[in-house]
Amino acid sequence: MDSNTEKLMQQLEQPYQGTAMKPLYTAVVTVTPGQAGHARMSGHAESSDGLLVLDLAMP
């Protein structure tokens, strides 16, 4: 492991000491499964505020 990596690993082990961050936006997303027995995995995701509406499918 090189010295830069070692320094980074040491920094990551330290607790965060900056200003506490507050959420800018909060929403709940519900994901429902697709058709049973469908050849591909699929589903639907939708946020509580309606800003995210997304059909999910494996390629």
Distance bins in CASP14 RR format, pairs under 12 A and 6 or more apart:
PFRMAT RR
TARGET T0000
AUTHOR 0000-0000-0000
RMODE 2
METHOD distances of the structure
MODEL  1
1 7 0 0 0 0 0 1 0 0 0 0 0
1 8 0 0 0 0 1 0 0 0 0 0 0
1 9 1 0 0 1 0 0 0 0 0 0 0
1 10 0 0 0 0 0 1 0 0 0 0 0
2 8 0 0 0 0 1 0 0 0 0 0 0
2 9 0 0 0 0 0 1 0 0 0 0 0
3 9 0 0 0 0 0 1 0 0 0 0 0
3 10 0 0 0 0 0 1 0 0 0 0 0
4 10 0 0 0 0 0 1 0 0 0 0 0
4 11 0 0 0 0 0 1 0 0 0 0 0
5 11 0 0 0 0 0 1 0 0 0 0 0
5 12 0 0 0 0 0 1 0 0 0 0 0
6 12 0 0 0 0 0 1 0 0 0 0 0
6 13 0 0 0 0 0 1 0 0 0 0 0
7 13 0 0 0 0 0 1 0 0 0 0 0
7 14 0 0 0 0 0 1 0 0 0 0 0
8 14 0 0 0 0 0 1 0 0 0 0 0
11 17 0 0 0 0 0 1 0 0 0 0 0
25 47 0 0 0 0 0 1 0 0 0 0 0
25 48 0 0 0 0 0 1 0 0 0 0 0
25 49 0 0 0 0 1 0 0 0 0 0 0
25 51 0 0 0 0 1 0 0 0 0 0 0
25 52 0 0 0 0 0 1 0 0 0 0 0
26 47 0 0 0 0 0 1 0 0 0 0 0
26 48 0 0 0 0 1 0 0 0 0 0 0
26 49 0 0 0 0 1 0 0 0 0 0 0
26 51 0 0 0 0 0 1 0 0 0 0 0
27 45 0 0 0 0 0 1 0 0 0 0 0
27 46 0 0 0 0 0 1 0 0 0 0 0
27 47 1 0 1 0 0 0 0 0 0 0 0
27 48 1 0 1 0 0 0 0 0 0 0 0
27 49 1 0 1 0 0 0 0 0 0 0 0
27 50 0 0 0 0 1 0 0 0 0 0 0
27 51 1 0 0 1 0 0 0 0 0 0 0
27 52 1 0 0 1 0 0 0 0 0 0 0
28 45 0 0 0 0 0 1 0 0 0 0 0
28 46 0 0 0 0 1 0 0 0 0 0 0
28 47 1 0 0 1 0 0 0 0 0 0 0
28 48 1 0 1 0 0 0 0 0 0 0 0
28 49 0 0 0 0 1 0 0 0 0 0 0
28 50 0 0 0 0 0 1 0 0 0 0 0
28 51 0 0 0 0 0 1 0 0 0 0 0
28 52 0 0 0 0 0 1 0 0 0 0 0
29 44 0 0 0 0 0 1 0 0 0 0 0
29 45 1 0 1 0 0 0 0 0 0 0 0
29 46 1 0 0 1 0 0 0 0 0 0 0
29 47 1 0 1 0 0 0 0 0 0 0 0
29 48 1 0 0 1 0 0 0 0 0 0 0
29 49 0 0 0 0 1 0 0 0 0 0 0
29 50 0 0 0 0 1 0 0 0 0 0 0
29 51 0 0 0 0 0 1 0 0 0 0 0
29 52 1 0 0 1 0 0 0 0 0 0 0
29 53 0 0 0 0 0 1 0 0 0 0 0
29 54 0 0 0 0 1 0 0 0 0 0 0
29 56 0 0 0 0 0 1 0 0 0 0 0
30 43 0 0 0 0 0 1 0 0 0 0 0
30 44 0 0 0 0 1 0 0 0 0 0 0
30 45 1 0 0 1 0 0 0 0 0 0 0
30 46 1 0 1 0 0 0 0 0 0 0 0
30 47 1 0 0 1 0 0 0 0 0 0 0
30 48 1 0 0 1 0 0 0 0 0 0 0
30 49 0 0 0 0 0 1 0 0 0 0 0
30 50 0 0 0 0 0 1 0 0 0 0 0
30 52 0 0 0 0 0 1 0 0 0 0 0
30 53 0 0 0 0 0 1 0 0 0 0 0
30 54 0 0 0 0 0 1 0 0 0 0 0
31 41 0 0 0 0 0 1 0 0 0 0 0
31 42 0 0 0 0 0 1 0 0 0 0 0
31 43 1 0 0 1 0 0 0 0 0 0 0
31 44 1 0 0 1 0 0 0 0 0 0 0
31 45 1 0 1 0 0 0 0 0 0 0 0
31 46 0 0 0 0 1 0 0 0 0 0 0
31 47 0 0 0 0 0 1 0 0 0 0 0
31 52 0 0 0 0 0 1 0 0 0 0 0
31 53 0 0 0 0 0 1 0 0 0 0 0
31 54 0 0 0 0 1 0 0 0 0 0 0
31 55 0 0 0 0 0 1 0 0 0 0 0
31 56 1 0 0 1 0 0 0 0 0 0 0
32 42 0 0 0 0 1 0 0 0 0 0 0
32 43 1 0 0 1 0 0 0 0 0 0 0
32 44 1 0 1 0 0 0 0 0 0 0 0
32 45 1 0 0 1 0 0 0 0 0 0 0
32 46 0 0 0 0 1 0 0 0 0 0 0
32 53 0 0 0 0 0 1 0 0 0 0 0
32 54 0 0 0 0 0 1 0 0 0 0 0
32 55 0 0 0 0 0 1 0 0 0 0 0
32 56 0 0 0 0 1 0 0 0 0 0 0
33 40 0 0 0 0 0 1 0 0 0 0 0
33 41 0 0 0 0 1 0 0 0 0 0 0
33 42 1 0 0 1 0 0 0 0 0 0 0
33 43 1 0 1 0 0 0 0 0 0 0 0
33 44 0 0 0 0 1 0 0 0 0 0 0
33 45 0 0 0 0 0 1 0 0 0 0 0
33 56 0 0 0 0 1 0 0 0 0 0 0
33 57 0 0 0 0 0 1 0 0 0 0 0
34 40 0 0 0 0 1 0 0 0 0 0 0
34 41 1 0 0 1 0 0 0 0 0 0 0
34 42 1 0 1 0 0 0 0 0 0 0 0
34 43 1 0 1 0 0 0 0 0 0 0 0
34 44 1 0 0 1 0 0 0 0 0 0 0
34 45 0 0 0 0 0 1 0 0 0 0 0
34 55 0 0 0 0 1 0 0 0 0 0 0
34 56 0 0 0 0 1 0 0 0 0 0 0
34 57 0 0 0 0 1 0 0 0 0 0 0
34 58 0 0 0 0 0 1 0 0 0 0 0
35 41 0 0 0 0 0 1 0 0 0 0 0
35 42 1 0 0 1 0 0 0 0 0 0 0
35 43 0 0 0 0 1 0 0 0 0 0 0
35 44 0 0 0 0 0 1 0 0 0 0 0
35 55 0 0 0 0 0 1 0 0 0 0 0
35 57 0 0 0 0 0 1 0 0 0 0 0
36 42 0 0 0 0 0 1 0 0 0 0 0
36 43 0 0 0 0 0 1 0 0 0 0 0
38 56 0 0 0 0 0 1 0 0 0 0 0
38 57 0 0 0 0 1 0 0 0 0 0 0
38 58 0 0 0 0 1 0 0 0 0 0 0
39 57 0 0 0 0 0 1 0 0 0 0 0
39 58 0 0 0 0 1 0 0 0 0 0 0
40 55 0 0 0 0 0 1 0 0 0 0 0
40 56 0 0 0 0 1 0 0 0 0 0 0
40 57 1 0 1 0 0 0 0 0 0 0 0
40 58 1 0 1 0 0 0 0 0 0 0 0
40 59 0 0 0 0 1 0 0 0 0 0 0
41 55 0 0 0 0 0 1 0 0 0 0 0
41 56 1 0 0 1 0 0 0 0 0 0 0
41 57 1 0 0 1 0 0 0 0 0 0 0
41 58 1 0 1 0 0 0 0 0 0 0 0
41 59 0 0 0 0 0 1 0 0 0 0 0
42 54 0 0 0 0 0 1 0 0 0 0 0
42 55 1 0 0 1 0 0 0 0 0 0 0
42 56 1 0 0 1 0 0 0 0 0 0 0
42 57 1 0 1 0 0 0 0 0 0 0 0
42 58 1 0 0 1 0 0 0 0 0 0 0
42 59 0 0 0 0 0 1 0 0 0 0 0
43 53 0 0 0 0 0 1 0 0 0 0 0
43 54 0 0 0 0 1 0 0 0 0 0 0
43 55 1 0 0 1 0 0 0 0 0 0 0
43 56 1 0 1 0 0 0 0 0 0 0 0
43 57 1 0 0 1 0 0 0 0 0 0 0
43 58 0 0 0 0 1 0 0 0 0 0 0
44 52 0 0 0 0 0 1 0 0 0 0 0
44 53 0 0 0 0 1 0 0 0 0 0 0
44 54 1 0 0 1 0 0 0 0 0 0 0
44 55 1 0 1 0 0 0 0 0 0 0 0
44 56 1 0 0 1 0 0 0 0 0 0 0
44 57 0 0 0 0 1 0 0 0 0 0 0
45 51 0 0 0 0 0 1 0 0 0 0 0
45 52 1 0 0 1 0 0 0 0 0 0 0
45 53 1 0 0 1 0 0 0 0 0 0 0
45 54 1 0 1 0 0 0 0 0 0 0 0
45 55 0 0 0 0 1 0 0 0 0 0 0
45 56 1 0 0 1 0 0 0 0 0 0 0
45 57 0 0 0 0 0 1 0 0 0 0 0
46 52 1 0 0 1 0 0 0 0 0 0 0
46 53 1 0 1 0 0 0 0 0 0 0 0
46 54 1 0 0 1 0 0 0 0 0 0 0
46 55 0 0 0 0 1 0 0 0 0 0 0
46 56 0 0 0 0 0 1 0 0 0 0 0
47 53 1 0 0 1 0 0 0 0 0 0 0
47 54 0 0 0 0 1 0 0 0 0 0 0
END
